[in-house]
């Protein structure tokens, strides 16, 4: 299991992840137990891998501290998640055809 931000960003777990936590700070403030629960519910059956993902999230640092950039990035993430969710079945279909 990889952290959600390393998954195909059009996958249902990644879209759910991004809709819940469009900002790194929000993710880190949610706490380890919330993230652990997310991974376990979304299919992370190996506790060692889940713990590695949780630990990696806690150690992750933002690329910038510019509040304007962070705010716009979070807004764009939220805006883009909605159409990607609606296109998800077609994205999966294309993915199956190209494998």
Secondary structure as UniProt FT lines:
FT   HELIX           4..6
FT   TURN            9..10
FT   HELIX           12..20
FT   HELIX           24..30
FT   HELIX           32..41
FT   TURN            42..43
FT   HELIX           47..59
FT   HELIX           67..98
//
